[in-house]
Every structure is written in C-alpha cells, then in structure tokens.
C-alpha cells in the first residue's frame, strides 16, 4: 500500500514539474522569414512558388513573340487554381501572390478577376445615374485578356514504416508538393507556357526516453 502511494506521489510530482515548466512566448518575425512548424503548405511556399514560377514564365519566348506581333504587352488574367493536395490551402492567397508578381513585373497588363470585374461594372452602372457626365466612366470599354493562367496543387505524403529507423531517429513524415501552372491563349485555347515547381519537406518527430 505504501509502495503504491509512493508511486502515486511521484507521478503527481512529475506532473507538477511539467506544468510548472510549461510556458509560451511570442516573437515578432520578418514577413519574408521562413518558419516551418510542420510539413504543411505555408505562406513561404506560396510566396516563393509564385515568384519563381512567374519569373520563369516571363523568361519564355511566348511574351516576346506576342510583343513583336501585336506591338503591345499581353494582357493576362488568373483563372482557377485547384487544390488537390492533402492540405487545406487558401488558394486565394496563392493567386494574389501570382497577381503581385505579374503586375510588378511590368511586362504584362494584368486584368482584374471575375468577381472584381463584377463589382467594377456595378460601380460604372451607378455612375451613369449618379455621377456627372464629365467624370462617369463609359460602359463597354474593358480590356479583354489575351491569356489565362490556370493551375493545380498536388501533394504526396508518406510516413516511415521501417521500425528500426523509427526507433533510432523518431517518426519521419515526408511530404512532396507539385504546383503546375499553364498559360492558355484565350482566343485559340492553345497553351503557350507550362511550368511546375516542386517542394519537398521532411519532418522528424523525436522520440524521448526516460
């Protein structure tokens, strides 16, 4: 009986020590600083993928060929980016990163999205009634897109099944993302550029012994 009570007291002491040692803190980080807390898709993946892929797209022949033929910069719109990965990915954040890179490149004219255009159209209709003729904007003067950028995000996930490896290093989880983007001619439905970006992550959950 005394032995059981002794173990019980020891267990409570361990819990108390763990509770006493537990603490949390908050640190302010730079926006572009990489922080990987897991193998999940994060803001760094979104930002860096958009930057690399748009730079690659704008370095290909399609844009120079268009400018030589039309004597102007191409207009581009972003279509659907599908998330077929294992993670919950806010694709709107990723498309905004793509928009930023396209617009800031200065090499293309970026066309507003479908939802944005609908809001602008409502405003122009309202102007026809409530704004002066000198300042109201005309209807039917929108710039149509020459190309649409579409894409898909896929992932593959695997956990270590080797018992020896697990016992020595802890449990390992490997995740692989592949982002594929395509630029499609709006008039001809031809694909003028195709690119992909791969991201590999490995997380090890360490095993602790007493």
Secondary structure, DSSP 8 states (H G I E B T S, - for coil): -HHHHHHHHHHHHHHHHHHHH---------TT----SSSS--HHHHHHHHHHHHHHHTTSHHHHHHHHHHSS--EEEEEEEEEESSS---HHHHHHHHHHHHHHHSSSEE---HHHHHHHHHHHHHHHHHS-TTT---TT-----SEEEEEEEEEEEEE---HHHHHHH-EEEEEEEEEEEEEEETTT--EEEEEEEEEEEEEEE-----
